[in-house]
Amino acid sequence: MTASSQDSTPSSMAGLFLLLLLPAVFTQKSVPTTATPPLFDPLTQPECTKKEHPKVSIQALSPWMSTFSHPGVRDYSQLTLDLTRNELIVGARNYLFRLDLSNMSLIQATEWAPDEETRRSCQSKGKTEIECQNYIRVLLVNKTEVMTCGTNAFLPLCITREVGNMSSVLERVNGVARCPYDPRHNSTAVVTESGELYAATVIDFSGRDPVIYRSLGGMPPLRTAQYNSKWLNEPHFISAYDIGLFTFFFLRENAVEHDCGKTVYSRVARVCKNDIGGRFLLEDTWTTFMKARLNCSRSGEIPFYYNELQSTFYLPEQDLIYGIFTTNVNSIAASAVCAFNLSAITQAFNGPFRSQENPRSTWLPTPNPIHNFQCGTIDDEGPNEGLTERSLQDAQRLYLMNDVVQPESVDPLVMQDDVRFSNLVVDIVQGMDTLYHVIYISTEYGTILKALATPNKNLQGCYLEEMELLPSGVREPILSLQILHSDRSLFVGLNNRVLKIPLERCSTYKTETLCLEARDPYCGWDFRQRRCTTLEDSSNMSQWKQNITVCPLRNQTTNGGFGPWAPWQPCNNDDGVDGVSSCLCRSRSCDSPAPRCGGKNCEGPTIEVANCSRNGGWTPWSSWGQCSTTCGTGFELRQRSCNNPSPRHGGRVCVGPSRDERFCNEGVSCPQPIFWSPWGSWTKCSTECGGGVHSRVRTCENGNSCPGCALEYKACNLEACPEVKRNTPWTPWMPVNVTQGGARQEQRMRYMCRAHLSDPHELQIGRRKVETRFCPNDGTAACETDTLVEELLKTPVVRVAGAGWSSWETWSSCSQSCAKGYRTRRRTCAGPEGKSAPVACRGSPVEYQDCNVQACPVKGAWSCWSSWSQCSVGCGGGHYQRTRSCNSPVPSNGGDICIGLHTEEALCNTHTCDDGCAARREQVVETEQPVAEHQTDREGGWMAWSLWSACDDSGLQMRSRVCGAQGNTPCVGNSTQRRDCNEIPVILPASGFDKDKHCGGKWINSCLRFVSVCTLGFLFVFMPLYVSTD
């Protein structure tokens, strides 16, 4: 079903409800939406005159925000800044993350979940699966280390990790007294520069033993008094700060000094960092623990107290601590923000104590023994050396201060009814003429309030804006807030993600009016640049203007917006041509939002009509198409379509055929077809090897005009022919190196002819032809060498008296390693004085000698495998085999034989025989038997082969046979055969399983009992053995 504004037919709202009930008639003209004239001015309505602070929706914030989330991870409650590496460290359920501060991109994710045994133990104690996870509750960066503590399924664990690599574990310690068991228990911790960890948490599984505990570092571990409700009475720890000589803790607890009923007070407690505990009294216990009440109340004849502290933020530059205070959870919701100066806190601790002599007496003021206690210690040598100046008796009973810490202002800086604040951070902003403290407050339903802390009464309680971080209708508490002053960024931890929001968004305000009326301390109008900028980005402070004199107000004017379309419903339509047709209609209302306080009405149709039914109609017939044949009977067709108009939305389809056919070319006969006959068989290859051709032919039927060739050739037998060798006869002996004494060496030679031929007889050696001639010395017959003889005769022979040959040198190395080479030795002719006289001595200076006359070794190589033979049996498990020969080439003259088996066997027909016993198996062993020389092969009419002849000079043997056929019938085949000499014996596989042996006797019983025994025997039967055929 489709609907669009082009195909729809808008109508009036009144008509819509009529056609949902009964048939109605619609026109195709659009009826514009008009607003009913108001009976009164909307600007005078109460909601339009109500003053509200500005709100920024999540849609408006989305372009500014950076978000990080990880699949399946929840509770992003711990956020810590690592400014040296420009990283945000996040602690969530079962995970630790390192994020880039600039864009929230993931640097490292480290999973830290409890092991399965710990999780099962937790659930066995009655805890749920959600509770039995690892919730990170301590995440503190100290130089190059980060301390991480988690609930670990109600078995607290602390791990010190490397800051740059969270997976690198430096130390593991027990998390008890450093981290709570239950993730719902409030706790806090701080680490000092010297490495001591101060933690405020519960120390037992049930949460009944609260403690402020110091561990690690160089100081001894100390804690508050155990099971003493006067020190800590069901506390909820909020925060801890390392300030000067003290460590301060902020908490709320049940007030022990309140005599009438049960009430909760907010406290600030402190301990000295140099406290080492007591001797004999208050051993391993704080001796400097003190606490005072924090007051945040609305002034009046009867003050209204906000007793429960929820969050704090410390500004070291101003020595200010901001705190969120709320009413009790069971009373009407109300929240406030108060600021406390450290001097006011110190003044309370310097004042008198409040003590109780016995449980039945009232709490009364008690003078302070040490008015301005600054953690002084005892310097005298003795058992109390190093203890603080406070006496142990005073430390045991004087810890609650009488004076209440009062805030900076009489009334809270921010007050809000009907809502509970949860977290806050504070930024310091330089305005045009003053310094502003901007407070960011998170609420229980997922928004952040931006407020000013200022003594100006016109601006007290001002909300500059309220940022909505969740979609409309979704409520979720904000778990944590963290601020980065240098980057002016706010980091927000939610249940399923972490957000980064810039604190200034001045470019949002496009005009001077919007910029100044925003009352934003970060922003002002730059007259030179004509845009809204921060003070740092302004061109000149004299050209930069702010107007923070009154609270900003939200513009109540709202333009109307359409809500979603209602579902489609049936209706009727009369187009005036085809009558009434059924349609679908839907409507929408201008209520998302509705126009208010002078806002514009929605623009566009409120009703859409679509999918109106229409009956189909045929188009005219098309022209007759071309005949399907050029000769002989064919057919031609014509067509029409049902689209004049097309049926639509349930309308009737066209009745009748969409195509019409008729015969054509009925009297035109077709000529006989001319075509090629099928190809004939391929002729025999022209050669048996070395590459030949064979051909096949076809004929043209019913004519001679067939396209293509009648003859086709194809290459065949492309494999190389074997090499054939023939030797020439020896030449006569010829004298060489004749000595003076008549001794000489003689040589003779012959030549070897080689060629790759399919038939060895094709290599023929021609007959030797000898020619002689006589060259007399009288010149009657001219020879080409006459001139050479004449030169030799003219050359005088110079004889040197006393000349003679030197001794023969040693023989040189042979010119070839095999197949007959030669070697030489030399001597020189020298006179008596040692001068060389080559022609003075008779004889040759060089002698030649044959060497390495043995033939070269030939390394054998396997031929290709033959085809597999037939299976030896038809069932019950037999075998078939294939063979190869060591003749490519045959090893000779000491060459290596082929390595490996010359026969391979494989199992076949292993299915059971029909008689039910798989024991009977026949093994047919085919062994090549030599044919007896006297046997007669009558096949083809041939007589028996003769014996093989001796090897000739070419390395071949030959045998022949005689055709004994009667009559004129010729014998088929060759009359002679040749083979290479020096064949290597073939190694045949032997089988110890003779033919006709079967699983009989005792083997039958074994086969029936244990099939595996028969199978194992079968494997042993066909294990190949090597048999020498010498």
Secondary structure by P-SEA (a helix, b strand, c coil): cccccccbbbbcaaaaaaaaccccccccccccccccccccccccccccccccccccccccccccbbbbbccccccccbbbbcccccbbbbbcccbbbbbccccccccbbbbbbbcaaaaaaaaaaccccccccccccbbbbcccbbbbbcccccbbbbbbbcccccccccccccccccccccccccccccccccbbbbbbcccccccccccccccccccccccccccccccccccccccccccccbbbbbbcccccccccccccccbbbbbbcccccccccccccccbbbbbbbbbcccccbbbbbcccccccccccccbbbbccccccccccccbbbbbbaaaaaaaaacbbbbbccccccbbbbcccccccccccccccccccccccccaaaaacccccccccccccccccccccccccccbbbbbbbccccccbbbbbbcccbbbbbbbbcccccccccccbbbbcccccbbbbbccccccccccbbbbbcccbbbbbbcccccccccaaaaaaccccccccccccccccccccccccccbbbbccbbbbcccbbbbbbccccccccccccccccccccccccccccccccccccccccccccbbbcbbbbbbbbccccccccccccccccccccccccccccccccccccccccccccccccccccccbbbbccccccccccccccccccccccccccccccccccbbbbbcccccccbbbbbccccccccccccccccbbbbbbbbbbbbbcccccccccccbbbbbbbbbccccccccaaaaaaaaaacccccccccccccccccccccccccccccccbbbbbcccccccccccccccbbbbbcccccbbbbbbbccccccccccccccccccccccccccccccccccccccccbbbbbccccccccccccbbbbbbbcccccccccccccccccccccccccccccccccccccccccccccccccbbbbbccccbbbbbbbcccccccccaaaaaaaaccaaaaaaaaaaaacbbbbbcc
